[in-house]
Amino acid sequence: MKIKFAIPKGSLENSTLELLKKSWAKVNHNRRTYRVFLDDPEIEIKMLRPQEIPLLVSEGLYDIGITGKDWIEETKSDVETMLDLEYGKIKLVVAIPSNNSFSTLDEIIDRYREQKKTLRISSEYLITTSKFIKKSVSYKKAYGSISPLIITPWINFGENKKIQIHLSFGATEAKPPDDVDVIVDVTETGTTMKKNRLKIIHTVLESSAHVIVNKRSLSNNLKHEKIFDMLTLMKGAVNSTKYLHIYLNVKQENLGKLLIKLPSLKKPTICNLSEKNWYGVNTIIPKTDLHKLIPIIRKVAQGLVIHEPKQILELE
């Protein structure tokens, strides 16, 4: 039995490979191929575009996959979303030329309707954009429940020709104002939008990389166990970025003072040192707590060693 694992090519690729390297002991990948090999012969990996992965996992061609939450929403795939990997963080936003006086989509829809103009929107996210537009108060008032016209080179669908969503093949931010009036596109910081003289007026959704699983694979006992082993390893790699493993030495007289202030996942490990009345203490702390602990540790302990763990596994 092999678990078929789809991972993303493109913007999520490097972070995903780093995750695999933290999760498994050995990862082999030739940049010229779409195959990745782990030191686990039961896992078969292929790189695909993140847009494709939700549907392929839903259809059972792959048991497990990594893709952006944005593409899970866009494809409406019937999968189980199991784990937020907390990288590849982006926002899907509505943007217009910065010299435009509008501040909301409702204003734009109202003005274009009053002037009997066709509103043209460009996006890679056709379904998500249509859904967002249909939630607009002005759209509902003017057009009811009919859908905007979605236009692609292969097929058009939707009834409302006055609001058109055109499929973008990239460089969406370059299209206004000559080709379209509005774009719905992804951004990390908003810098590219500003450079292209655009302003953001709405956030449609926030996204990051997620692990998704085929529902039938989860109902298969053998695959279920293997998939949860994989999830444990990947979750351990995600958790490792949030914690530090620290070691320090402390005199018996200061041990109580230290333990009052020292956080840990469970309880600190304490052992006797070869020198009488001295103890070694090691524990896991949140990275964000280190700067708070330094003034305390500096006064009561010696020999602080800080180690960034590769994984922290939550085992039952």
C-alpha positions as CSV (number, residue, x, y, z in Angstrom):
1,M,0.0,0.0,0.0
2,K,1.3,3.5,-1.0
3,I,0.0,6.8,0.1
4,K,-0.2,9.2,-2.9
5,F,0.8,12.7,-1.8
6,A,0.4,15.8,-4.0
7,I,2.5,18.9,-3.1
8,P,2.5,22.3,-4.7
9,K,4.8,23.6,-7.4
10,G,5.3,27.3,-7.6
11,S,5.1,29.9,-4.8
12,L,4.5,27.3,-2.1
13,E,7.2,24.9,-3.4
14,N,10.3,26.0,-1.3
15,S,8.4,26.2,2.0
16,T,6.8,22.9,1.3
17,L,10.2,21.2,0.7
18,E,11.5,22.8,3.9
19,L,8.5,21.3,5.7
20,L,9.3,17.9,4.3
21,K,12.9,18.2,5.3
22,K,11.9,18.9,8.9
23,S,9.3,16.1,8.9
24,W,11.3,13.3,7.4
25,A,15.0,12.3,7.7
26,K,15.8,12.3,4.0
27,V,14.2,14.2,1.1
28,N,15.5,13.9,-2.5
29,H,14.3,16.3,-5.2
30,N,15.8,17.0,-8.6
31,R,14.6,20.5,-9.7
32,R,14.1,19.2,-13.2
33,T,11.5,16.7,-12.2
34,Y,8.1,16.7,-10.5
35,R,8.9,13.8,-8.3
36,V,10.1,14.0,-4.6
37,F,11.4,11.0,-2.7
38,L,11.3,10.5,1.1
39,D,13.0,7.9,3.2
40,D,9.6,6.3,3.6
41,P,8.8,3.9,0.7
42,E,5.1,3.9,1.5
43,I,4.7,7.5,0.4
44,E,4.7,8.5,-3.3
45,I,5.0,12.2,-4.0
46,K,4.4,14.3,-7.0
47,M,4.5,18.1,-7.5
48,L,1.5,19.7,-9.2
49,R,0.0,23.2,-9.5
50,P,-1.8,24.2,-6.3
51,Q,-4.9,25.0,-8.3
52,E,-5.2,21.3,-9.4
53,I,-4.5,19.6,-6.0
54,P,-7.9,20.1,-4.3
55,L,-9.9,18.4,-7.2
56,L,-7.4,15.6,-7.6
57,V,-7.5,14.8,-3.9
58,S,-11.3,15.0,-3.9
59,E,-11.4,12.6,-6.8
60,G,-9.1,10.1,-5.1
61,L,-6.2,10.3,-7.5
62,Y,-4.2,11.4,-4.4
63,D,-4.8,10.5,-0.8
64,I,-3.3,13.6,0.7
65,G,-2.2,17.0,-0.6
66,I,-0.9,20.4,0.3
67,T,-2.5,23.5,-1.3
68,G,-3.6,27.0,-0.4
69,K,-6.9,27.6,1.4
70,D,-7.7,30.0,-1.5
71,W,-7.8,27.1,-4.0
72,I,-9.8,24.9,-1.6
73,E,-12.4,27.6,-1.5
74,E,-12.3,28.3,-5.3
75,T,-12.7,24.7,-6.4
76,K,-15.3,23.8,-3.7
77,S,-13.6,20.5,-3.5
78,D,-15.1,17.8,-1.2
79,V,-12.0,17.1,0.9
80,E,-11.1,17.1,4.6
81,T,-9.0,20.0,5.6
82,M,-6.7,18.6,8.3
83,L,-3.9,21.0,9.2
84,D,-3.0,24.7,8.7
85,L,0.8,24.7,7.9
86,E,1.0,28.4,8.6
87,Y,3.1,29.4,5.6
88,G,2.2,30.9,2.2
89,K,0.1,33.5,3.9
90,I,-1.7,35.7,1.4
91,K,-4.9,37.8,1.1
92,L,-7.3,37.7,-1.8
93,V,-8.3,41.4,-2.2
94,V,-10.4,43.6,-4.4
95,A,-8.4,46.5,-5.9
96,I,-9.0,49.4,-8.2
97,P,-6.8,52.3,-9.6
98,S,-5.6,54.5,-6.8
99,N,-6.8,57.7,-8.4
100,N,-10.4,56.3,-8.4
101,S,-12.7,58.0,-5.9
102,F,-14.6,54.8,-5.0
103,S,-14.0,53.2,-1.7
104,T,-16.4,50.2,-1.8
105,L,-17.6,47.7,-4.3
106,D,-21.2,48.8,-3.6
107,E,-20.3,52.3,-4.8
108,I,-18.8,51.0,-8.0
109,I,-21.8,48.7,-8.8
110,D,-24.2,51.5,-8.1
111,R,-22.4,54.0,-10.3
112,Y,-21.9,51.6,-13.2
113,R,-25.6,50.7,-13.1
114,E,-26.7,54.3,-13.1
115,Q,-24.5,55.1,-16.1
116,K,-25.5,51.8,-17.8
117,K,-21.9,50.8,-18.1
118,T,-20.5,47.2,-18.0
119,L,-18.3,46.6,-15.0
120,R,-15.3,44.4,-16.0
121,I,-13.4,42.5,-13.4
122,S,-10.2,40.4,-13.8
123,S,-9.3,37.5,-11.6
124,E,-7.9,33.9,-11.5
125,Y,-10.5,33.2,-8.8
126,L,-13.7,33.1,-10.8
127,I,-16.0,31.3,-8.4
128,T,-14.8,33.1,-5.3
129,T,-15.1,36.5,-7.0
130,S,-18.6,35.8,-8.3
131,K,-19.7,34.6,-4.8
132,F,-18.2,37.8,-3.2
133,I,-19.9,40.1,-5.7
134,K,-23.3,38.4,-5.2
135,K,-23.1,39.2,-1.5
136,S,-22.9,42.9,-2.2
137,V,-26.0,44.9,-1.1
138,S,-25.9,47.0,-4.2
139,Y,-25.7,43.9,-6.4
140,K,-28.6,42.1,-4.7
141,K,-30.7,45.3,-5.0
142,A,-29.9,45.8,-8.7
143,Y,-29.7,42.2,-10.0
144,G,-31.2,39.9,-7.4
145,S,-29.8,36.4,-7.3
146,I,-28.6,36.1,-10.9
147,S,-24.8,35.4,-11.3
148,P,-22.3,37.7,-13.0
149,L,-21.1,36.6,-16.4
150,I,-17.9,34.6,-16.2
151,I,-15.8,34.8,-19.3
152,T,-13.0,32.4,-20.2
153,P,-11.5,31.5,-23.6
154,W,-13.3,28.2,-23.5
155,I,-16.7,28.8,-22.0
156,N,-18.9,31.6,-20.6
157,F,-21.4,31.1,-17.9
158,G,-23.7,33.3,-15.7
159,E,-26.6,35.5,-16.7
160,N,-25.6,39.1,-15.8
161,K,-23.8,40.6,-18.8
162,K,-23.5,44.0,-17.0
163,I,-21.1,42.5,-14.4
164,Q,-18.4,40.5,-16.1
165,I,-15.6,38.5,-14.5
166,H,-12.7,37.8,-17.0
167,L,-10.3,34.9,-16.3
168,S,-6.8,36.2,-15.8
169,F,-3.7,34.2,-16.7
170,G,-1.4,36.2,-14.4
171,A,-0.1,39.7,-14.1
172,T,-3.6,40.7,-13.0
173,E,-2.4,43.8,-11.3
174,A,-1.3,45.2,-14.7
175,K,-4.7,45.1,-16.3
176,P,-6.5,48.2,-14.8
177,P,-7.5,50.7,-16.0
178,D,-7.1,49.9,-19.7
179,D,-8.5,46.3,-19.8
180,V,-10.7,46.1,-16.7
181,D,-12.1,48.3,-14.0
182,V,-11.5,46.1,-10.9
183,I,-9.3,43.2,-10.1
184,V,-9.5,40.4,-7.5
185,D,-6.0,39.1,-6.8
186,V,-3.7,37.8,-4.1
187,T,-1.2,39.9,-2.2
188,E,1.2,39.3,0.7
189,T,2.1,42.9,1.7
190,G,0.2,45.1,-0.8
191,T,3.5,46.4,-2.2
192,T,2.9,45.2,-5.7
193,M,-0.5,46.7,-5.7
194,K,0.9,50.1,-4.7
195,K,3.7,49.9,-7.4
196,N,1.0,49.3,-10.0
197,R,-1.0,52.3,-8.7
198,L,-3.8,50.3,-7.2
199,K,-5.6,50.6,-3.9
200,I,-7.2,47.7,-1.9
201,I,-10.9,48.3,-1.0
202,H,-11.9,44.8,0.3
203,T,-10.3,41.7,1.6
204,V,-12.2,38.6,0.2
205,L,-10.4,36.0,2.2
206,E,-7.1,35.1,4.0
207,S,-5.2,32.0,3.0
208,S,-2.2,29.8,3.9
209,A,-1.0,26.4,3.0
210,H,-3.2,23.5,4.3
211,V,-3.1,19.8,4.3
212,I,-6.1,18.2,2.7
213,V,-7.1,14.5,2.7
214,N,-9.4,12.4,0.5
215,K,-12.5,11.3,2.5
216,R,-12.4,7.8,1.2
217,S,-8.8,7.4,2.1
218,L,-9.6,8.4,5.7
219,S,-12.2,5.6,5.9
220,N,-9.7,3.0,4.8
221,N,-8.2,1.7,8.1
222,L,-4.6,1.2,6.7
223,K,-4.5,4.5,4.9
224,H,-6.1,6.3,7.9
225,E,-3.3,5.2,10.2
226,K,-0.5,6.2,7.7
227,I,-2.1,9.5,7.0
228,F,-2.3,10.4,10.7
229,D,1.4,9.4,11.1
230,M,2.2,11.8,8.3
231,L,0.0,14.5,9.9
232,T,1.8,14.0,13.2
233,L,5.2,14.5,11.6
234,M,4.1,17.6,9.7
235,K,2.4,19.1,12.7
236,G,5.5,18.5,14.7
237,A,7.5,20.5,12.1
238,V,5.0,23.4,12.3
239,N,5.1,23.4,16.1
240,S,8.9,23.4,16.2
241,T,9.0,26.9,14.7
242,K,7.1,28.2,17.8
243,Y,9.2,26.8,20.6
244,L,12.8,26.6,21.9
245,H,14.4,23.8,23.9
246,I,16.5,25.3,26.7
247,Y,19.1,23.7,29.0
248,L,20.6,25.5,32.1
249,N,22.3,24.7,35.4
250,V,21.0,26.1,38.7
251,K,21.9,25.9,42.4
252,Q,19.5,24.1,44.7
253,E,18.8,27.3,46.6
254,N,17.6,29.0,43.3
255,L,15.7,26.1,41.9
256,G,12.4,27.0,43.4
257,K,12.6,30.6,42.2
258,L,13.4,29.4,38.7
259,L,10.6,26.8,38.5
260,I,8.0,29.4,39.5
261,K,8.8,31.4,36.4
262,L,9.7,28.7,33.9
263,P,7.1,27.6,31.4
264,S,7.1,24.1,29.8
265,L,4.9,21.9,27.6
266,K,4.4,19.5,30.6
267,K,6.9,19.9,33.4
268,P,10.6,20.7,33.2
269,T,13.1,17.8,33.4
270,I,15.4,18.1,36.4
271,C,18.5,16.0,37.1
272,N,21.3,16.0,39.6
273,L,24.7,17.3,38.4
274,S,28.0,15.8,39.5
275,E,28.6,18.8,41.7
276,K,26.6,18.7,45.0
277,N,23.5,20.9,45.3
278,W,23.5,21.7,41.5
279,Y,20.8,20.7,39.1
280,G,20.4,20.6,35.3
281,V,17.0,21.8,34.0
282,N,15.7,21.4,30.5
283,T,12.4,22.4,29.1
284,I,10.5,23.6,26.1
285,I,9.4,27.2,26.0
286,P,7.5,29.4,23.5
287,K,9.9,31.5,21.5
288,T,8.0,34.6,22.5
289,D,8.8,34.0,26.2
290,L,12.6,33.9,25.8
291,H,13.2,37.6,26.2
292,K,11.0,37.7,29.3
293,L,12.9,34.8,30.9
294,I,16.5,36.1,30.3
295,P,16.4,38.6,33.2
296,I,15.3,35.9,35.6
297,I,17.6,33.2,34.3
298,R,20.6,35.5,34.3
299,K,20.2,36.1,38.0
300,V,19.6,32.5,39.3
301,A,21.1,30.1,36.7
302,Q,24.3,29.4,34.7
303,G,25.2,27.9,31.4
304,L,22.1,28.5,29.3
305,V,22.0,26.5,26.1
306,I,19.3,27.2,23.5
307,H,18.4,24.7,20.9
308,E,15.8,25.1,18.1
309,P,14.0,21.7,17.8
310,K,13.4,20.1,14.4
311,Q,10.1,18.7,15.5
312,I,7.8,18.7,18.5
313,L,5.4,15.7,18.2
314,E,2.1,15.6,20.1
315,L,1.8,11.9,20.8
316,E,-1.2,10.3,22.5
